[in-house]
């Protein structure tokens, strides 16, 4: 029969091997920086360094692509230096916390899509969680939808890579 320390060691090694496991936590913090239209930094109210956060359910233009700066500015105008609630769900491949961000009862991802500042994140055949908001923004030609054929971020990244090495 395995001893308790051996079981604990196996559990720790298993968790270390699963960096994208759901963390499912809720906490409040203050947004300290907005990187682009779907990525920001949040300092938890209980202290510590700001945490790099990717907003779940949306895909905003890359900062170096058309409408990227406008998308970042829209998000910053809504959340920068404000208290938010984060409902975390996972970590992504860039070691960012993936979370739903809200201010009061307002879902910030939903707001970004409804304003035409981001796409509802698609995965395989799923139209994403904000498909209705995206359809309404498209119909109204709001934000990035004012362009005839806006370039989806995933298509832009496939052709050009990310904007990580570009300063904006």
Sine and cosine of phi, psi and omega as CSV:
sin_phi,cos_phi,sin_psi,cos_psi,sin_omega,cos_omega
0.00,0.00,0.74,-0.68,-0.02,-1.00
-0.93,0.37,0.55,-0.84,0.04,-1.00
-0.99,0.13,0.33,-0.94,-0.01,-1.00
-0.84,0.54,-0.71,0.71,0.04,-1.00
-0.86,0.51,-0.62,0.79,0.02,-1.00
-0.91,0.41,-0.65,0.76,0.03,-1.00
-0.90,0.44,-0.69,0.72,0.02,-1.00
-0.89,0.46,-0.65,0.76,0.02,-1.00
-0.90,0.43,-0.69,0.73,0.02,-1.00
-0.89,0.46,-0.67,0.74,0.03,-1.00
-0.89,0.45,-0.67,0.74,0.01,-1.00
-0.90,0.44,-0.68,0.73,0.02,-1.00
-0.91,0.41,-0.62,0.78,0.04,-1.00
-0.89,0.45,-0.71,0.71,0.01,-1.00
-0.91,0.41,-0.60,0.80,0.02,-1.00
-0.91,0.41,-0.50,0.87,-0.01,-1.00
-0.98,0.18,-0.13,0.99,-0.03,-1.00
-0.89,-0.45,0.95,0.32,-0.08,-1.00
-0.92,0.38,-0.30,0.96,-0.06,-1.00
-0.97,-0.22,0.26,0.97,-0.01,-1.00
-0.91,0.42,0.55,-0.84,0.01,-1.00
-0.88,0.47,0.66,-0.75,0.03,-1.00
-0.94,-0.35,-0.32,0.95,0.15,-0.99
0.60,0.80,0.94,0.35,0.05,-1.00
-0.77,-0.64,0.38,-0.93,0.04,-1.00
-0.80,-0.60,0.75,-0.66,0.10,-1.00
-0.41,-0.91,0.23,-0.97,0.02,-1.00
-0.97,-0.26,0.47,-0.88,0.04,-1.00
-0.32,-0.95,-0.01,-1.00,0.03,-1.00
-0.87,-0.49,0.74,-0.67,0.01,-1.00
-0.96,0.27,0.85,-0.53,-0.06,-1.00
-0.97,-0.23,-0.35,0.94,-0.04,-1.00
-0.34,-0.94,0.58,-0.82,0.10,-0.99
-0.89,-0.46,0.88,-0.47,-0.04,-1.00
-0.99,0.15,-0.75,0.66,0.04,-1.00
-0.43,-0.90,-0.25,-0.97,-0.12,-0.99
-0.95,0.30,-0.10,0.99,0.06,-1.00
-0.68,-0.73,0.20,0.98,-0.03,-1.00
-0.70,-0.71,0.72,-0.69,-0.02,-1.00
-0.51,-0.86,0.06,-1.00,0.02,-1.00
-0.86,-0.51,0.73,-0.68,-0.04,-1.00
-0.79,-0.61,0.79,-0.61,0.11,-0.99
-1.00,-0.09,0.86,-0.51,0.01,-1.00
-0.88,0.47,0.56,-0.83,0.01,-1.00
-0.89,0.46,-0.47,0.88,0.00,-1.00
-0.98,0.21,0.00,1.00,0.09,-1.00
0.97,-0.26,-0.07,-1.00,-0.02,-1.00
0.99,-0.12,0.06,-1.00,-0.01,-1.00
-0.96,0.29,0.39,-0.92,0.06,-1.00
-0.88,0.48,0.53,-0.85,-0.03,-1.00
-0.96,-0.28,0.70,-0.71,0.02,-1.00
-0.98,0.22,0.84,-0.54,-0.15,-0.99
-0.78,-0.62,0.71,-0.71,0.11,-0.99
-0.96,-0.28,0.80,-0.60,0.00,-1.00
-0.95,0.30,0.81,-0.59,-0.03,-1.00
-0.95,0.30,0.58,-0.81,0.16,-0.99
1.00,0.03,-0.04,1.00,0.00,-1.00
-0.74,-0.67,0.34,-0.94,0.11,-0.99
-0.67,-0.74,0.94,-0.35,-0.03,-1.00
-1.00,-0.09,0.36,-0.93,0.04,-1.00
-0.84,0.54,0.57,-0.82,0.12,-0.99
-0.87,0.49,0.52,-0.85,-0.07,-1.00
-0.87,0.50,-0.48,0.87,-0.02,-1.00
-1.00,-0.08,0.11,0.99,0.04,-1.00
-0.96,-0.27,0.22,-0.98,0.02,-1.00
-0.80,0.60,0.73,-0.68,0.02,-1.00
0.96,0.28,0.09,1.00,0.01,-1.00
-0.90,0.44,-0.72,0.69,0.00,-1.00
-0.92,0.39,-0.63,0.77,0.02,-1.00
-0.89,0.45,-0.64,0.77,0.03,-1.00
-0.89,0.45,-0.71,0.70,0.04,-1.00
-0.87,0.49,-0.70,0.71,-0.01,-1.00
-0.90,0.43,-0.61,0.79,0.04,-1.00
-0.89,0.46,-0.72,0.69,0.02,-1.00
-0.90,0.44,-0.71,0.70,-0.01,-1.00
-0.87,0.50,-0.65,0.76,-0.02,-1.00
-0.90,0.44,-0.43,0.91,-0.04,-1.00
-1.00,0.00,-0.55,0.84,-0.18,-0.98
-0.83,-0.55,-0.36,0.93,-0.13,-0.99
-0.85,0.52,0.77,-0.64,-0.01,-1.00
0.91,0.41,0.31,0.95,0.01,-1.00
-0.94,-0.33,0.43,-0.90,0.07,-1.00
-0.98,0.19,0.75,-0.66,0.00,-1.00
-0.79,-0.62,0.29,-0.96,0.16,-0.99
-0.94,-0.33,0.74,-0.67,0.03,-1.00
-0.93,-0.37,0.82,-0.58,0.16,-0.99
-0.95,-0.31,0.98,-0.18,-0.10,-0.99
-0.99,0.14,0.48,-0.88,-0.01,-1.00
-0.75,-0.66,-0.44,0.90,-0.08,-1.00
-0.17,-0.99,-0.10,-1.00,0.19,-0.98
-0.84,-0.55,0.58,-0.81,-0.02,-1.00
-0.99,-0.11,-0.08,-1.00,-0.04,-1.00
-0.92,0.40,-0.24,0.97,0.05,-1.00
-0.98,-0.21,0.24,0.97,0.00,-1.00
0.89,0.46,0.48,0.88,0.11,-0.99
-1.00,-0.03,0.53,-0.85,0.15,-0.99
-0.95,0.30,0.72,-0.70,0.07,-1.00
-0.98,-0.19,0.83,-0.56,-0.12,-0.99
-0.49,-0.87,0.46,-0.89,0.21,-0.98
-0.99,0.11,0.77,-0.64,-0.01,-1.00
-0.94,-0.35,0.73,-0.68,0.05,-1.00
-0.65,-0.76,0.46,-0.89,0.14,-0.99
-0.84,-0.54,0.91,-0.42,-0.13,-0.99
0.88,0.47,-0.79,-0.61,0.02,-1.00
-0.99,-0.11,0.06,1.00,-0.04,-1.00
-1.00,0.05,0.85,-0.53,0.08,-1.00
-0.99,0.14,0.90,-0.43,-0.10,-1.00
-0.93,0.37,-0.59,0.81,0.07,-1.00
-0.87,0.49,-0.71,0.71,0.03,-1.00
-0.88,0.47,-0.66,0.75,0.02,-1.00
-0.89,0.46,-0.70,0.71,0.00,-1.00
-0.86,0.51,-0.69,0.73,0.00,-1.00
-0.93,0.36,-0.69,0.73,-0.03,-1.00
-0.91,0.43,-0.43,0.90,0.02,-1.00
-1.00,0.06,-0.03,1.00,-0.03,-1.00
0.97,0.24,0.47,0.88,-0.03,-1.00
-0.97,-0.23,-0.10,0.99,-0.01,-1.00
-0.34,-0.94,0.31,-0.95,0.10,-0.99
-1.00,-0.02,0.46,-0.89,0.22,-0.98
-0.95,0.32,0.82,-0.58,-0.13,-0.99
-0.90,0.44,0.84,-0.54,0.00,-1.00
-0.99,-0.13,0.62,-0.79,0.11,-0.99
-0.66,-0.75,0.88,-0.48,-0.08,-1.00
0.82,0.57,-0.86,-0.50,-0.05,-1.00
-1.00,-0.07,0.00,1.00,-0.01,-1.00
-0.97,0.23,0.75,-0.66,0.04,-1.00
-0.98,0.21,0.00,1.00,0.04,-1.00
1.00,-0.01,0.18,-0.98,-0.12,-0.99
-0.96,0.26,-0.31,0.95,-0.07,-1.00
-0.89,-0.45,0.61,0.79,-0.05,-1.00
-0.88,0.48,-0.61,0.79,0.00,-1.00
-0.93,0.37,-0.66,0.75,0.03,-1.00
-0.91,0.42,-0.63,0.78,0.04,-1.00
-0.91,0.42,-0.69,0.72,0.01,-1.00
-0.87,0.49,-0.66,0.75,0.02,-1.00
-0.92,0.39,-0.66,0.75,0.03,-1.00
-0.91,0.42,-0.65,0.76,0.05,-1.00
-0.87,0.49,-0.74,0.67,-0.03,-1.00
-0.87,0.49,-0.59,0.81,0.00,-1.00
-0.99,0.10,-0.11,0.99,-0.06,-1.00
0.82,0.57,0.66,0.75,-0.02,-1.00
-0.99,0.13,0.59,-0.81,0.12,-0.99
0.82,0.57,-0.82,-0.57,-0.05,-1.00
-0.91,0.42,-0.31,0.95,0.00,-1.00
-0.98,0.22,-0.04,1.00,0.10,-1.00
-0.95,0.32,-0.34,0.94,0.10,-1.00
-0.98,0.19,0.52,-0.85,-0.03,-1.00
-0.86,0.52,-0.73,0.69,-0.03,-1.00
-0.64,-0.77,0.98,0.19,0.00,-1.00
-0.88,0.47,0.59,-0.81,-0.05,-1.00
-1.00,0.10,0.90,-0.44,0.02,-1.00
-0.87,0.49,0.65,-0.76,-0.03,-1.00
-0.81,0.59,-0.64,0.77,-0.02,-1.00
-0.91,0.42,-0.58,0.82,0.06,-1.00
-0.94,0.34,-0.67,0.74,0.04,-1.00
-0.86,0.51,-0.73,0.68,0.00,-1.00
-0.90,0.44,-0.59,0.81,0.01,-1.00
-0.90,0.45,-0.60,0.80,0.00,-1.00
-1.00,0.10,-0.59,0.81,-0.19,-0.98
-0.88,-0.47,-0.15,0.99,-0.13,-0.99
0.98,0.20,-0.09,-1.00,0.00,-1.00
-1.00,0.07,0.11,-0.99,0.01,-1.00
-0.99,-0.12,0.30,0.96,-0.12,-0.99
-0.81,0.58,-0.58,0.82,-0.07,-1.00
-1.00,-0.07,0.13,0.99,0.00,-1.00
-0.97,-0.23,0.74,-0.68,0.02,-1.00
-1.00,-0.05,0.79,-0.61,0.04,-1.00
-0.73,-0.68,0.00,0.00,0.00,0.00
